C-alpha cells in the first residue's frame, strides 16, 4: 500500500470508529457529521479491501472484523506517536543540551561582540555547547545561511543578505589612527591632508583598494591615497606602529590601542557605521538560536531583550 494515497484523516476516523464501534458516537467524538464519517468508512473499506466494521447481531453498534482488530492497536499507537511529534514544543537548556553554534562575524563584530560573547557563553553554558566563528564571505554568506551552515551573522549593514531577519546592535563612528610620534604631528587633520596621507584599507573584500570611506569621499569629489589593503583589523596596529601610514576604522576598535596609536576625528561626515545581527527566518523561533541572540543582545548597553 502506497502511504501517499492515504488521507491521514481517514486513519483518525478509523481509530475513532474502532474505539466506539458506533458511527454516531465516533462522529460526535470527531466533531463531524454522521454522513461524513460514513463516507470515510466507505473509503476505508475500499482502501483496505475489508469491511472493517459490520453491523452487530444485536442491531446496536458495529463489530470489528479480524482485519480491523489487527489494525487497531498499532494504528492507535502510531497516531499517538504522530500527535506527540506534532504537539512537541522544542526547548533549549544551555547547561544540558548539546549544540554547536556556527557564527559568522567580521573583524569589528568579532572584537566588539564575539570576544565578550565567548566569555558570556563560557559562564552560562554546559560542556555540550560549542561555538565556531568564521569570516563572512560576501558571495557565500547568503547560501551558507540558507543551508544552515551559519546560525548567526554579526556584521556591518553592507554584508547582510536582504532575505534574512535582522536586528540593529550598535552604531559608531570612524576615526583616523596613526602611530605615536608620527611626522604629521598631533594636530587636527584637514581634508586636504587626510587625502594626501598614505592609507591602510581594511576590507572584507580581499584585494580591494576601495572601501566605504572612499565612496564617501567620492561623493565629495575627493580621493585619498590607499597604498595597502588587508583583510584583518588585527594587523593594523603593528603596521601603523612601524610606518607612517594611517588607517580609518571604528573608534571602538582603535580605542583598544590608545597606548600605541593616536586617534583623530575625520575632517568630513562619514555617517558612521552600524553593526547588525542576522539570522535565517527558519531559525526565528528555534529556541537554541533565540537563546544565542538573547546573549548577543545582552552584550549591548541599552538594548531591550
Beta strands, then each sheet from edge to edge (+ up, - down):
strand 1: 53-55
strand 2: 62-64
strand 3: 99-105
strand 4: 129-134
strand 5: 152-156
strand 6: 165-172
strand 7: 174-179
strand 8: 198-202
strand 9: 225-230
strand 10: 246-250
strand 11: 261-265
strand 12: 273-279
sheet 1: 1+ 2-
sheet 2: 4+ 3+ 5+ 12- 6+
sheet 3: 9+ 8+ 10+ 7- 11+
end
